[in-house]
Amino acid sequence: MARSKTLAPQALANPAPPPSADWLRLDQQLCFALYASSLAMTKLYKPLLEPLGLTYPQYLVMLALWEQDGIGVSTLGQRLSLDSGTLTPLLKRMEAAGLLLRQRAAEDERRVDILLTPAGRSLKTQAVEIPPRLACAAACSLEELSSLTRRLHELRQQLADAEIPSPTHPV
């Protein structure tokens, strides 16, 4: 039986309380908490990534390529939730820096594959020190970070699947 995409089962079992002005307080907004946390995380990464010569978005590209070298640009974009207008200039800068190569796939010239260079692969040995330093800065155990990461992935998927009904207006 297919699940309704409009509301998660928990929402049906526990309907939201009626709207109130408290809902509009900034410190009550999940979106703001996520946004501010993302900014703080990116700021924390900056000095950790400087020795590698990477920006945070470039680091994300490298993480994906260290997991699976030789993937297509569209697959990489899906993996990172980036559109081609954002990803292509990023990849061009990384190619100019000698970290990766972009090449047309032999079996399908419409597809562009991304391949790490030896310099790109060698950064992984330096980058392995970053996650433990971040965990220390977050003052969380590995289990806590893993649980939070898993829950955020679930939340992202729930939000991607959600269809919020438009409010009805009386005639």
MODELLER restraints for C-alpha pairs under 7 A, 6 or more apart:
rsr = mdl.restraints
at = mdl.atoms
rsr.add(forms.Gaussian(group=physical.xy_distance, feature=features.Distance(at['CA:5:A'], at['CA:161:A']), mean=6.13, stdev=0.5))
rsr.add(forms.Gaussian(group=physical.xy_distance, feature=features.Distance(at['CA:5:A'], at['CA:162:A']), mean=5.68, stdev=0.5))
rsr.add(forms.Gaussian(group=physical.xy_distance, feature=features.Distance(at['CA:5:A'], at['CA:163:A']), mean=6.19, stdev=0.5))
rsr.add(forms.Gaussian(group=physical.xy_distance, feature=features.Distance(at['CA:6:A'], at['CA:162:A']), mean=5.45, stdev=0.5))
rsr.add(forms.Gaussian(group=physical.xy_distance, feature=features.Distance(at['CA:6:A'], at['CA:163:A']), mean=4.67, stdev=0.5))
rsr.add(forms.Gaussian(group=physical.xy_distance, feature=features.Distance(at['CA:6:A'], at['CA:164:A']), mean=6.18, stdev=0.5))
rsr.add(forms.Gaussian(group=physical.xy_distance, feature=features.Distance(at['CA:7:A'], at['CA:162:A']), mean=6.68, stdev=0.5))
rsr.add(forms.Gaussian(group=physical.xy_distance, feature=features.Distance(at['CA:26:A'], at['CA:32:A']), mean=6.99, stdev=0.5))
rsr.add(forms.Gaussian(group=physical.xy_distance, feature=features.Distance(at['CA:42:A'], at['CA:56:A']), mean=6.63, stdev=0.5))
rsr.add(forms.Gaussian(group=physical.xy_distance, feature=features.Distance(at['CA:45:A'], at['CA:56:A']), mean=6.84, stdev=0.5))
rsr.add(forms.Gaussian(group=physical.xy_distance, feature=features.Distance(at['CA:46:A'], at['CA:55:A']), mean=6.99, stdev=0.5))
rsr.add(forms.Gaussian(group=physical.xy_distance, feature=features.Distance(at['CA:46:A'], at['CA:56:A']), mean=6.96, stdev=0.5))
rsr.add(forms.Gaussian(group=physical.xy_distance, feature=features.Distance(at['CA:48:A'], at['CA:130:A']), mean=6.59, stdev=0.5))
rsr.add(forms.Gaussian(group=physical.xy_distance, feature=features.Distance(at['CA:49:A'], at['CA:55:A']), mean=6.52, stdev=0.5))
rsr.add(forms.Gaussian(group=physical.xy_distance, feature=features.Distance(at['CA:52:A'], at['CA:123:A']), mean=6.75, stdev=0.5))
rsr.add(forms.Gaussian(group=physical.xy_distance, feature=features.Distance(at['CA:69:A'], at['CA:115:A']), mean=5.69, stdev=0.5))
rsr.add(forms.Gaussian(group=physical.xy_distance, feature=features.Distance(at['CA:69:A'], at['CA:116:A']), mean=6.37, stdev=0.5))
rsr.add(forms.Gaussian(group=physical.xy_distance, feature=features.Distance(at['CA:70:A'], at['CA:113:A']), mean=5.61, stdev=0.5))
rsr.add(forms.Gaussian(group=physical.xy_distance, feature=features.Distance(at['CA:70:A'], at['CA:114:A']), mean=4.98, stdev=0.5))
rsr.add(forms.Gaussian(group=physical.xy_distance, feature=features.Distance(at['CA:70:A'], at['CA:115:A']), mean=4.59, stdev=0.5))
rsr.add(forms.Gaussian(group=physical.xy_distance, feature=features.Distance(at['CA:71:A'], at['CA:113:A']), mean=5.35, stdev=0.5))
rsr.add(forms.Gaussian(group=physical.xy_distance, feature=features.Distance(at['CA:71:A'], at['CA:114:A']), mean=5.63, stdev=0.5))
rsr.add(forms.Gaussian(group=physical.xy_distance, feature=features.Distance(at['CA:72:A'], at['CA:111:A']), mean=6.39, stdev=0.5))
rsr.add(forms.Gaussian(group=physical.xy_distance, feature=features.Distance(at['CA:72:A'], at['CA:112:A']), mean=5.45, stdev=0.5))
rsr.add(forms.Gaussian(group=physical.xy_distance, feature=features.Distance(at['CA:72:A'], at['CA:113:A']), mean=4.07, stdev=0.5))
rsr.add(forms.Gaussian(group=physical.xy_distance, feature=features.Distance(at['CA:72:A'], at['CA:114:A']), mean=5.95, stdev=0.5))
rsr.add(forms.Gaussian(group=physical.xy_distance, feature=features.Distance(at['CA:73:A'], at['CA:112:A']), mean=5.79, stdev=0.5))
rsr.add(forms.Gaussian(group=physical.xy_distance, feature=features.Distance(at['CA:73:A'], at['CA:113:A']), mean=5.92, stdev=0.5))
rsr.add(forms.Gaussian(group=physical.xy_distance, feature=features.Distance(at['CA:73:A'], at['CA:114:A']), mean=6.54, stdev=0.5))
rsr.add(forms.Gaussian(group=physical.xy_distance, feature=features.Distance(at['CA:77:A'], at['CA:83:A']), mean=5.86, stdev=0.5))
rsr.add(forms.Gaussian(group=physical.xy_distance, feature=features.Distance(at['CA:77:A'], at['CA:84:A']), mean=6.71, stdev=0.5))
rsr.add(forms.Gaussian(group=physical.xy_distance, feature=features.Distance(at['CA:77:A'], at['CA:87:A']), mean=6.70, stdev=0.5))
rsr.add(forms.Gaussian(group=physical.xy_distance, feature=features.Distance(at['CA:94:A'], at['CA:100:A']), mean=6.27, stdev=0.5))
rsr.add(forms.Gaussian(group=physical.xy_distance, feature=features.Distance(at['CA:95:A'], at['CA:101:A']), mean=5.60, stdev=0.5))
rsr.add(forms.Gaussian(group=physical.xy_distance, feature=features.Distance(at['CA:98:A'], at['CA:117:A']), mean=6.84, stdev=0.5))
rsr.add(forms.Gaussian(group=physical.xy_distance, feature=features.Distance(at['CA:98:A'], at['CA:119:A']), mean=6.76, stdev=0.5))
rsr.add(forms.Gaussian(group=physical.xy_distance, feature=features.Distance(at['CA:99:A'], at['CA:116:A']), mean=6.09, stdev=0.5))
rsr.add(forms.Gaussian(group=physical.xy_distance, feature=features.Distance(at['CA:99:A'], at['CA:117:A']), mean=5.41, stdev=0.5))
rsr.add(forms.Gaussian(group=physical.xy_distance, feature=features.Distance(at['CA:99:A'], at['CA:119:A']), mean=5.60, stdev=0.5))
rsr.add(forms.Gaussian(group=physical.xy_distance, feature=features.Distance(at['CA:99:A'], at['CA:120:A']), mean=4.15, stdev=0.5))
rsr.add(forms.Gaussian(group=physical.xy_distance, feature=features.Distance(at['CA:100:A'], at['CA:114:A']), mean=6.66, stdev=0.5))
rsr.add(forms.Gaussian(group=physical.xy_distance, feature=features.Distance(at['CA:100:A'], at['CA:115:A']), mean=5.42, stdev=0.5))
rsr.add(forms.Gaussian(group=physical.xy_distance, feature=features.Distance(at['CA:100:A'], at['CA:116:A']), mean=4.26, stdev=0.5))
rsr.add(forms.Gaussian(group=physical.xy_distance, feature=features.Distance(at['CA:100:A'], at['CA:117:A']), mean=4.95, stdev=0.5))
rsr.add(forms.Gaussian(group=physical.xy_distance, feature=features.Distance(at['CA:100:A'], at['CA:120:A']), mean=6.21, stdev=0.5))
rsr.add(forms.Gaussian(group=physical.xy_distance, feature=features.Distance(at['CA:101:A'], at['CA:114:A']), mean=5.75, stdev=0.5))
rsr.add(forms.Gaussian(group=physical.xy_distance, feature=features.Distance(at['CA:101:A'], at['CA:115:A']), mean=5.12, stdev=0.5))
rsr.add(forms.Gaussian(group=physical.xy_distance, feature=features.Distance(at['CA:101:A'], at['CA:116:A']), mean=6.30, stdev=0.5))
rsr.add(forms.Gaussian(group=physical.xy_distance, feature=features.Distance(at['CA:101:A'], at['CA:117:A']), mean=6.71, stdev=0.5))
rsr.add(forms.Gaussian(group=physical.xy_distance, feature=features.Distance(at['CA:102:A'], at['CA:112:A']), mean=6.31, stdev=0.5))
rsr.add(forms.Gaussian(group=physical.xy_distance, feature=features.Distance(at['CA:102:A'], at['CA:113:A']), mean=5.71, stdev=0.5))
rsr.add(forms.Gaussian(group=physical.xy_distance, feature=features.Distance(at['CA:102:A'], at['CA:114:A']), mean=4.80, stdev=0.5))
rsr.add(forms.Gaussian(group=physical.xy_distance, feature=features.Distance(at['CA:102:A'], at['CA:115:A']), mean=6.46, stdev=0.5))
rsr.add(forms.Gaussian(group=physical.xy_distance, feature=features.Distance(at['CA:103:A'], at['CA:112:A']), mean=5.39, stdev=0.5))
rsr.add(forms.Gaussian(group=physical.xy_distance, feature=features.Distance(at['CA:103:A'], at['CA:113:A']), mean=5.37, stdev=0.5))
rsr.add(forms.Gaussian(group=physical.xy_distance, feature=features.Distance(at['CA:103:A'], at['CA:114:A']), mean=6.64, stdev=0.5))
rsr.add(forms.Gaussian(group=physical.xy_distance, feature=features.Distance(at['CA:104:A'], at['CA:111:A']), mean=5.80, stdev=0.5))
rsr.add(forms.Gaussian(group=physical.xy_distance, feature=features.Distance(at['CA:104:A'], at['CA:112:A']), mean=4.37, stdev=0.5))
rsr.add(forms.Gaussian(group=physical.xy_distance, feature=features.Distance(at['CA:104:A'], at['CA:113:A']), mean=6.03, stdev=0.5))
rsr.add(forms.Gaussian(group=physical.xy_distance, feature=features.Distance(at['CA:105:A'], at['CA:111:A']), mean=5.59, stdev=0.5))
rsr.add(forms.Gaussian(group=physical.xy_distance, feature=features.Distance(at['CA:105:A'], at['CA:112:A']), mean=5.77, stdev=0.5))
rsr.add(forms.Gaussian(group=physical.xy_distance, feature=features.Distance(at['CA:105:A'], at['CA:113:A']), mean=6.08, stdev=0.5))
rsr.add(forms.Gaussian(group=physical.xy_distance, feature=features.Distance(at['CA:135:A'], at['CA:141:A']), mean=7.00, stdev=0.5))
